[in-house]
């Protein structure tokens, strides 16, 4: 657990050294997520180089902490802050959010106590690859474990493996703690990314959706992925006031690509959205922030873990047969409608808009365009998937909704934030 705490300190200090102004819980949440991403790449590189041990990893983290602390102290700007008085509706929303948070934590702890190893994807993919990383790391990317998807990114697996390596114990407390940490990062980021009333409402709405908390307790990578989606979108929208935030948004979106393959699609979409909605300057700044990690992922995909997914071994004839089959499109569309109907809580969103006001901005439009394009990309994947369509839809589509949920709620309540 010490390595995880060190990663959080590094990320938060780095972000706060760039943005030394007081306040900013959103930056703290994003800094925590970025710190975990840095930790994962650091551990993997040390492991691949054959120098990963307690001494070298601890020394590297201590150096990063010292450097981050030095930069932070040099740029610290003490300033007296006046507490903002909260309106009665805002206080009520804060109380509801606090109660939901307590209930969520109790539910998470109970599920983790009953099922400490997580559900299928946790113990068959992410956690088992973390175990490989603490031993013969080549096994984690070997074609011999095709069912464990050796070409999948390794952010969560590397963070877990680092903590296991440091503690010299494969305790289930580590993946549980990582899952809870990303859950907390998401709630904190959403509750601080907007003005208080719409922010609290957005976070409360997220906690009211059982599927999101369930996936977190299942130790699936979809919740960490959703956290990086949210951080990158929120930072990009906030960059209208400070373009440096676009660089930070690029860093966050690149770590989404190191969390799951869906992050690669999201990175391409968000960079395109930045160019279309916010101009070339912010798009280039965002690309500059994303480039180092994206180049690392290219190296990982091409040199370390070449693709073994059947998707890339299909013939042109097999793909064209699927593309020209109208029944596939109808089946996928029907499943989209069914899974969307499984989130009835979203029907309350128009009521929030009536109560809080709704004034779409350029940032709101960009925020809505992202899930639309993501779902279009997912739809095309299902059209050409090499796996049985029914199995693929049933096993994954509901989780794709959960991945995009925090960023979608941010976009929706962003329009109310300008009114409140």
N, C-alpha and C positions, 0 to 999 in steps of 0.2 A: 504493500500500500504506500510505502514511502516514495516509490518512484512515481506513483500517480499524483501524490501531493506535490512533488517537485515539478512535475509537468504542468500542473495548474499554476504554480507560482511563476514558472518561466513564461507561460503564455500571457498571464495577466500583467506581469511586469513589463513584458515587451510591448504589449498593446498600450498600456498606460504611459510608457515612456514616449510613445509616439503621440499620444493624446493625453497630455498631463493635466488637462482641465479637471477640476473637481467634479464629482458625480459620475454618472454614466454607468448604470447597472448593465445596460446593453453591451457596453465595451468589456465589462467584466465577464459576462456570459460568453461573448465571442472570444475573449482572450483565453478562457478556460478551454473552449473547444479547440482553438488553434494550438494551445499548449499540448493537448493530448495528441493532436496530429503531428506536431514536431517530435514528440516522444516516440511515436510509432515508427517514423522514418529513421530517427536516430538509432533505435533498437535494431531495426531490420538491417541497416547499413553495417552496424557493428557486428551483427550476427553473420551476415554474408561475408564480411571480411575476416571472420574467425577470431575476433578480438572481444567478443561480448562476454564479460564476466562482471561480477559485482563491483570490482575495483574500477575498471575502465568506464562502466556505465555511470557509476556514482561520480567519478571525476568529471566526466563530460557534463553531467547535470549540474554539478557544483560550479563549473566554469560558466555555464549558461546563466545560472542564477546570479552569480557575481556580476557578470557583464550586464544582465538585464537590470539588476539593482543599481549599478553605477549609472546607466543611462537614465533610469527613472529618477534617481536623486538629482541628477544634473538638470533635468527638465521639470522637476516638480514645481508647481505654482500654487502655493498655499493661498487660499481665498476663502473669505467668510461666506458661508452659504445661508440663505434664509429659507427656512422650511416653508414649503408651499402648503397653504391651507386647503384641505380637501372638502369638496362639497358633500352634502348628505348622500346623493346617489353614488358618488365615488367611494365614500366610506362603506356603504352597503355592499357595493361590488367587491371591495377589498375584503370584507368579512366573509362573503360567499366564497371568494377565491381561497381564503385561508382555511375555511372549513373543508372545501373540496381537496385542498392540498393534504390536509391531515388524513382524510378518508382515503385518498390515493396512496399515501405512504403506508397506511395500515393494510390496504389491499395488496400493495407490492410486497410488503414484508411477509404477509400470509402466503401468497403464491410462491414466493421464493423459498419459504420454509418447507412447503409441501413438495416443490419441484426445484431443488437447488441447481440442477444441471441445465435448466432451461428446457425449451421444447426442441423439436426436430432439427431445425437449421442451426440452433445454438450448439448442440453437442455433436452434430454430424458434420458441421462445416467450420464455424468460427472458432469454437473452443478446442476442437480436436486439432486444428491447424496451429492454434496457440501452443498446444502441447508439443507438437512437432518442432516448433521454433525454439523450445527450451532444450531440445535434444539435437537430433540430426535435422537441421533446418531444411535440407534438400527435400525431405519427405513432404513438407508443406506445399511444395510447388512441383511435386513429381507427377508425371502422367499416369503413374500406377494408382493414384487415388482419384480417378476421374469423377467418382461419385461425390467427392468432397470439393469439386471444382477448384483444382489447383491454380487456375489462372485468375481467380477472384482476388480483389484487393485485400490488403491485410491490416488496415488501420486498427480495428478493434482487436483483432488477434494479436497484433504486435504489442499493443498497450497491455493486454492481459498477460502475454508471455513475459514482458519486462517485469511486471509486478511479481509473477511467479518466480522468475529468475532471482529477483532481489530477496524475496522472502524464503527461497529454497523450499517452497511448498506449493503443491498444485491445489490449493484450497479453493472451494467453490465460492468463497466470500469475494474473491477478486472479480470474476465476471458479473456477479450480482452487483457489486459496488460500481463497476463501470456502467452497467445498464442504468442504475439509479442516478448516476452522475449525469449521463446524457439526458435523462428525463428531466432532472432539475435544471440543466442548462437550457433546455427548450422552454420550460415554463418561465424561467427568469428572463430569457431573451424576449419572449412574447409579451410578458407583463411589463417590460420596460422599454419596448421599442416604439411605443406611441404615447400620447398623452394619457394621464392616469385612468380616466373612466373607460375609454374604449380599449385600452391595454388590459385592464383588469377583466373586462367583459370577454375579450378574446381568449385570455388564458383560462378563464372559468369555463368558456365553451369547450376548449380543448380537453380540459379535465373531465368534462361531462360525457365524453365519448369513451366508452369502456374499451373499445378495440385498441385504442392508442396505449392505454395503461397496460393492457394485457400483453401487447407485443413487447413493451419495455420489460415486463416481468419475465417474458419468454426468452429474453436476452438476444432477441433478433437484432440485426444490424439496421433494420428499417428506421428505428427511432433515432440512433446516431445520425443516419443519413438525413432524416427530416430536420434534425438540429442544424446541420450544416446548410441545408437548403434555406431554412429560416434566417440564419445569421447572414448568409450572403445576400439574400433579397433585402433584408432590413438595412444592412449596411449600404447597399447600392442606392436604395431610396433615400437614405439619410445623407448621401454624398452630395446632394444638391447644395448643402450648406458648407461642406468641407470635402473637396475632391480627394483628399488623402484617404477618405473612407472607401473610395472605389478600389484602392490598392488592397485594403483589408478585405473587402468583399471578394476580390480575386483569390486571395489566400484561402478564405473560407470555402469558396466554391471548388477550389482545387482539392481540398481535403474531402469534399463529398465524393469526388472521383476516386479517392484512395480508400473510401469506405465501402462502396458498392459500384458495380458497373453502371448502374442507372445514373450515377453522378457524372459520368462522361457525357451522356446526353444532356443532362441538366447544365453542365458547364458550357457546352456549345450553345444551348438555347439562351442562357443568361448573358453570355458574351454578345450574342446577336441582339438580344433585347437592349443591352446597354448601348450598343451602336445605334440602333433604330430610335430609341426613346430618349437617350441622354447625351448623344453626340459622340464624336470620335475621340475627344480628349478623355472622357471618363471610361470609354471602352478600352482605350490603350492603357490607361492606368490600371484598370482591372486585369487586363491581359498580363501586364507586368507583374502584378501580384500573384497571378495564377501560374505563370510560366515555369518557375522552378519545380513545383510539385508535379505539374503536368508532364514535364520532361522526365522527371523521375519515374512517373507511371509508364511512359512510353518505353523507357529502358527496362522496367520491370516486365512489361508485357512482351517485349520483343526478345529480350536476352535471358531473363530469369524464368518466366513462366509462360512460354508460348501457348497460345490458345488450343484447347482440346475440346471446346464446346462443339457438339454436332451441328450447331447453327452454321459454322464456317466450313463444314464439309458437305453441304448439300449441293446437289447438281442444279444447274440452271433450269432443267426440265422440271425437277421437283418443286422448285420455287415458283415457277410460272404456273404450274398446276394449282397451287394454293392461291396465288394472286388472282387467278381467273375463276375461282370458286365463290359465287355469291353467297352460298350457304355459310361459309366461314365468317363473312362480314356480318351477316344477320345474327349468328350465334355470339360473336364477340360483342356486338352492340347490345344484345339482350342481357349479357352478363354485366356490362357496364351499368345498365339501368338497374339491375337487381342489386348490385353492390352499392350504388349510390342511394338506393331506397333503404339500405341497411344503416344509413346515417340520418335518421329522422331529426336528430338534433339540429341539423343544418337548416331545417325549415324555420327555425327561430331567427335566423339571420335577418330576414326582412323586417321582423318586429324590432330588432335592435336598431336597424337603420331608421325606422320611423321614430323611435324614441330618442336616438342620439343625433339624428340628422345624417344626410348622405350627400357628399359633394365630391364626386370623382375627380382625381387629378391625373397628371401624366404618370406619376408613380403608381396610382391605383390601376390605371390601364395596363401598365407594364406588369404589375403583380398578377392581374387576371390573365394576361396573355401567356404567362409561364406555365400554369397548370394545363391550359388548353393545348399548348404545343407539346407538353410532356405526355398528356394522354393520347395525343395523335401519334407520337412516337411509340408509345406502348402498344397502341392499336396495330400499327404496322408490324411490330415485333410479333404479336400474336398471329397475324395473318401468315407469316412465313415461318413460325416456330417449327422446329423439327420434332418436338415432343407432341404427344396426343393433346389435342386442343382442349378437351374437357378437363383433363388433369391439370394442364398448365393454367387455365383460367381459374379453376377452383383452388389451386394452391398458392396463387400469387397476386391476383388482381386486387383483392381486398387490401393487401399490404401496400400496393402501389397508391391506393387512396390515402392510406395512413401516412405514407412518406410525404405527400404534398399538403397534408392537412394544416400543419402549423403555418407554412408560408401562405396558404390560401386564406386562412383566418387573418393573418397580418394584412394581406391585401384588402380584404373586405373592410376591416375595421380602420384601415388607414384613411378611407374616405370619411369616416365619422370623426377621425382625429382632427381633421381640419375644421370641423364644425364645432366640436366640443370646446 
